[in-house]
Amino acid sequence: MRTLNELIDVDGPAWPELSAELGAAALPTVVLPVDPALARASLLQLQVTARSYLGAVTLHCGGLLLDDGWLRVLGSPAAEGSRGLPGLARANGFPPTFDSGWCPDAGLVVAYDVLGGVFALNGARPADDGRPGGPGEIVYFAPDALRWEELGAGYAGWLSWLVSGSLDQFYADLRWTGWREEIAELHGDRGLTLYPPLWSAEGRHDLAATSRRAVPMAELLGFGRESARQFDGFDPGFMGAL
């Protein structure tokens, strides 16, 4: 186990490089204020150093709202200014005090999108948990397909890809005219539920014609998990504690 000083006092910390990337992002990006005490406690529990992008986000960032909040990357948010976005600790059920024996069951939930999609960092044995990709890779629970999909990148590559402006292509079939204005006022703990649902033929046929309403993210994630169980006979497992 590494001490907090060993995790923070490193050569080549990632935050200056990442901060420059965020400042030059090709899409609207909001960096939320951090809670220093929560950040340090979360870094200690994760046992990652400030040399990594995950460590840099945990230590220096309350979270990221990308593309006007379409995508929410989790960090260590201050109570004031979080816009309702949960932190890594809350979303992943970190123990209240450091526990050297604790680790995320299947992997670490690192981001959500407004439609109930979940980005997670694979644990040591993803195949045992029914997830694609290798250890330490980012996977995505697609609410239109009701399954996990591998993205072929670790956390740093994934985050750089996000801010490079790739979301339009990634979500090309899941956006409708006027989506930006529709989500602009949503808090980070709320998403949009669609009817007919995204995974239905009717929903995919004409997204603009679906009925949409804002709901708590916990409800949206629960609906995605239950739909996968009911219609695909597959339990995607833990997708965050919100």
C-alpha positions as CSV (number, residue, x, y, z in Angstrom):
1,M,0.0,0.0,0.0
2,R,1.3,3.5,-0.9
3,T,0.9,6.4,1.4
4,L,-0.9,9.6,0.2
5,N,2.4,11.5,-0.1
6,E,3.7,8.7,-2.3
7,L,0.7,9.0,-4.6
8,I,0.8,12.8,-4.8
9,D,4.5,13.8,-4.7
10,V,5.5,12.2,-8.0
11,D,7.7,13.3,-10.9
12,G,5.8,14.3,-14.0
13,P,2.3,14.8,-12.6
14,A,-0.4,14.5,-15.3
15,W,-2.5,17.5,-14.3
16,P,-0.6,20.3,-16.2
17,E,-0.8,18.2,-19.4
18,L,-4.4,17.3,-18.9
19,S,-5.3,20.8,-17.9
20,A,-3.8,22.1,-21.2
21,E,-5.9,19.5,-23.1
22,L,-9.0,20.5,-21.4
23,G,-8.3,24.2,-22.1
24,A,-8.0,23.4,-25.8
25,A,-10.9,21.0,-26.0
26,A,-12.8,20.8,-29.2
27,L,-16.2,20.8,-27.5
28,P,-17.8,22.8,-24.6
29,T,-16.0,21.7,-21.4
30,V,-16.7,22.7,-17.8
31,V,-14.2,21.7,-15.1
32,L,-16.1,21.6,-11.8
33,P,-14.5,22.7,-8.5
34,V,-12.8,20.1,-6.4
35,D,-13.2,19.1,-2.7
36,P,-9.5,18.8,-1.6
37,A,-10.3,16.5,1.4
38,L,-12.5,14.2,-0.7
39,A,-9.9,14.2,-3.5
40,R,-7.1,13.0,-1.2
41,A,-9.3,10.4,0.4
42,S,-10.4,9.1,-3.0
43,L,-6.9,9.0,-4.4
44,L,-5.7,7.0,-1.4
45,Q,-8.6,4.5,-1.8
46,L,-7.9,4.2,-5.5
47,Q,-4.1,3.8,-5.0
48,V,-3.3,5.5,-8.2
49,T,-0.7,8.2,-8.5
50,A,-1.0,11.8,-9.7
51,R,1.2,10.8,-12.6
52,S,-1.9,9.1,-14.2
53,Y,-4.8,10.9,-15.8
54,L,-7.2,9.1,-13.4
55,G,-5.2,10.3,-10.5
56,A,-5.1,13.8,-11.9
57,V,-8.8,14.0,-12.4
58,T,-9.4,12.6,-8.9
59,L,-7.0,15.0,-7.2
60,H,-7.6,18.2,-9.1
61,C,-11.1,18.0,-10.6
62,G,-14.6,17.9,-9.3
63,G,-15.7,16.3,-12.5
64,L,-16.1,17.3,-16.2
65,L,-19.3,18.3,-18.0
66,L,-18.6,17.7,-21.7
67,D,-20.8,18.9,-24.6
68,D,-23.1,21.0,-22.4
69,G,-23.5,18.1,-20.0
70,W,-24.2,15.3,-22.4
71,L,-21.3,13.4,-20.9
72,R,-20.3,13.6,-17.2
73,V,-16.8,12.5,-16.2
74,L,-16.6,11.8,-12.4
75,G,-14.0,13.4,-10.1
76,S,-14.1,14.7,-6.5
77,P,-16.7,17.4,-6.5
78,A,-17.1,20.1,-3.9
79,A,-20.5,20.4,-2.4
80,E,-20.9,23.9,-3.9
81,G,-20.7,24.0,-7.6
82,S,-21.0,20.3,-8.4
83,R,-24.2,20.9,-10.4
84,G,-25.5,17.7,-8.9
85,L,-22.8,15.5,-10.3
86,P,-21.8,12.6,-7.9
87,G,-18.1,11.9,-7.3
88,L,-16.1,8.8,-7.9
89,A,-16.4,7.9,-4.2
90,R,-20.2,8.1,-4.2
91,A,-20.8,6.5,-7.5
92,N,-18.5,3.5,-6.7
93,G,-19.5,3.1,-3.1
94,F,-16.1,3.8,-1.6
95,P,-15.8,2.9,2.1
96,P,-16.1,5.9,4.5
97,T,-12.5,5.4,5.6
98,F,-9.6,3.9,3.8
99,D,-9.8,0.1,3.4
100,S,-6.8,-1.6,1.9
101,G,-9.0,-4.7,1.2
102,W,-11.6,-2.9,-0.8
103,C,-11.8,-2.7,-4.6
104,P,-14.6,-2.1,-7.1
105,D,-16.4,-5.4,-7.8
106,A,-16.3,-5.5,-11.6
107,G,-14.5,-2.2,-12.3
108,L,-14.6,1.5,-11.6
109,V,-17.5,3.6,-13.0
110,V,-15.9,6.8,-14.4
111,A,-18.6,8.6,-16.4
112,Y,-22.2,8.7,-17.4
113,D,-24.0,10.2,-20.4
114,V,-27.4,11.8,-20.4
115,L,-29.1,8.8,-22.0
116,G,-28.0,6.3,-19.3
117,G,-24.8,5.1,-20.9
118,V,-22.1,4.2,-18.5
119,F,-18.3,4.2,-18.9
120,A,-16.3,1.9,-16.6
121,L,-12.7,1.0,-16.2
122,N,-12.3,-2.8,-16.2
123,G,-11.1,-4.6,-13.2
124,A,-8.5,-7.4,-13.1
125,R,-10.8,-10.1,-14.6
126,P,-13.4,-8.6,-16.9
127,A,-14.4,-11.8,-18.5
128,D,-15.5,-13.2,-15.1
129,D,-17.9,-10.3,-14.9
130,G,-19.3,-10.6,-18.4
131,R,-17.5,-7.6,-19.7
132,P,-15.4,-7.3,-22.9
133,G,-11.9,-5.9,-23.2
134,G,-8.9,-6.4,-21.1
135,P,-8.0,-5.3,-17.6
136,G,-7.7,-1.6,-17.3
137,E,-9.6,-0.9,-20.4
138,I,-12.6,1.4,-20.7
139,V,-15.9,-0.2,-21.6
140,Y,-19.3,1.4,-22.3
141,F,-22.8,0.2,-21.4
142,A,-24.8,1.2,-24.5
143,P,-28.4,2.0,-23.6
144,D,-29.5,1.4,-27.2
145,A,-27.9,-2.1,-27.3
146,L,-28.2,-3.1,-23.6
147,R,-24.7,-4.5,-23.5
148,W,-21.1,-3.5,-22.6
149,E,-18.9,-2.6,-25.5
150,E,-15.1,-2.4,-25.5
151,L,-13.6,0.9,-26.6
152,G,-10.0,-0.2,-27.1
153,A,-8.4,2.4,-24.8
154,G,-7.3,2.9,-21.2
155,Y,-8.4,5.9,-19.1
156,A,-5.9,8.4,-20.5
157,G,-6.5,7.5,-24.1
158,W,-10.2,7.6,-23.6
159,L,-10.2,11.0,-21.9
160,S,-8.0,12.5,-24.6
161,W,-10.3,11.0,-27.2
162,L,-13.3,12.6,-25.5
163,V,-12.0,16.1,-25.5
164,S,-10.7,15.9,-29.0
165,G,-14.2,16.3,-30.3
166,S,-15.1,12.7,-31.0
167,L,-18.5,12.7,-29.3
168,D,-20.5,13.7,-32.4
169,Q,-19.3,10.6,-34.2
170,F,-19.7,8.3,-31.2
171,Y,-23.3,9.5,-30.6
172,A,-24.2,10.1,-34.2
173,D,-27.2,7.8,-34.1
174,L,-28.4,8.9,-30.6
175,R,-28.8,12.7,-31.1
176,W,-31.7,14.7,-32.4
177,T,-32.2,18.2,-33.6
178,G,-32.4,20.5,-30.5
179,W,-30.8,18.0,-28.1
180,R,-28.3,20.6,-26.8
181,E,-31.0,23.1,-25.7
182,E,-33.0,20.2,-24.2
183,I,-30.2,19.1,-21.9
184,A,-28.7,22.4,-21.0
185,E,-30.6,22.8,-17.7
186,L,-30.2,19.2,-16.5
187,H,-28.2,18.7,-13.3
188,G,-25.5,16.0,-13.3
189,D,-27.6,13.6,-11.3
190,R,-30.4,13.5,-13.9
191,G,-30.8,12.1,-17.4
192,L,-33.4,11.7,-20.1
193,T,-35.6,8.7,-20.4
194,L,-37.1,8.1,-23.9
195,Y,-40.3,6.4,-25.0
196,P,-40.3,4.3,-27.0
197,P,-37.0,3.3,-25.5
198,L,-33.7,3.6,-27.3
199,W,-33.3,-0.1,-27.7
200,S,-36.6,-0.5,-29.4
201,A,-37.1,-0.5,-33.2
202,E,-39.6,2.3,-32.8
203,G,-37.2,4.4,-30.7
204,R,-34.3,4.0,-33.1
205,H,-36.5,4.8,-36.1
206,D,-37.1,8.4,-35.1
207,L,-35.4,9.8,-32.0
208,A,-36.9,13.2,-32.5
209,A,-40.4,11.7,-32.3
210,T,-39.8,10.0,-28.9
211,S,-41.3,11.3,-25.7
212,R,-38.5,12.5,-23.4
213,R,-38.5,13.5,-19.8
214,A,-35.9,14.2,-17.1
215,V,-35.5,11.5,-14.4
216,P,-32.9,10.8,-11.7
217,M,-29.9,8.9,-13.1
218,A,-30.4,6.1,-10.6
219,E,-33.8,5.5,-12.2
220,L,-32.4,5.6,-15.7
221,L,-29.6,3.2,-14.9
222,G,-32.0,0.8,-13.1
223,F,-34.2,0.8,-16.2
224,G,-31.3,-0.1,-18.4
225,R,-30.1,-2.9,-16.2
226,E,-33.6,-4.3,-15.8
227,S,-34.3,-4.1,-19.6
228,A,-31.1,-6.0,-20.3
229,R,-32.1,-8.7,-17.8
230,Q,-35.7,-8.9,-19.2
231,F,-35.0,-8.8,-22.9
232,D,-31.5,-10.2,-23.3
233,G,-31.3,-12.4,-20.3
234,F,-28.1,-10.7,-19.3
235,D,-27.3,-8.8,-16.1
236,P,-24.8,-6.0,-16.9
237,G,-24.0,-5.8,-13.2
238,F,-23.1,-2.8,-11.1
239,M,-23.4,0.5,-12.9
240,G,-23.0,3.0,-10.1
241,A,-24.6,3.9,-6.8
242,L,-26.3,7.2,-7.2
